[in-house]
Amino acid sequence: MSESKRINCHACKYYYVTWDPKFPKGCKAHGFKTKHLPSLEVFRASGHPCYAFEPKQGRRST
């Protein structure tokens, strides 16, 4: 995957860190856990970049 098309899962609202040491990264949009970034798994399986990516909303300070 080229750098210009790489999806940063850490900036996606569907990305989460799991409690499973074997599969520490997860994607709520696709419903799976993995050892690698979910966007890489999506690309490996489909040959396309992840279409579920949505940027996280900024945190509000109170």
Residue pairs with C-beta under 8 A, 6 or more apart in sequence:
1 40
1 43
1 49
5 49
6 39
6 49
7 37
7 39
7 49
7 50
7 53
8 39
9 15
9 25
9 27
9 37
9 38
9 39
9 50
9 53
11 55
11 56
12 27
12 39
12 50
12 52
12 53
12 54
12 55
12 56
13 54
13 55
13 56
13 57
14 27
14 28
14 29
14 30
14 52
14 53
14 54
15 25
15 26
15 27
15 28
15 38
16 25
16 26
16 27
16 28
17 24
17 25
17 26
18 24
18 25
18 26
18 33
20 33
22 35
23 33
23 34
23 35
24 33
24 35
25 33
25 34
25 35
25 36
25 37
25 38
26 32
26 33
26 34
26 38
27 34
27 38
27 42
27 52
29 52
29 54
30 38
30 42
30 50
30 52
32 38
32 41
34 41
38 50
39 49
39 50
39 53
42 48
42 49
42 50
42 52
43 49
43 50
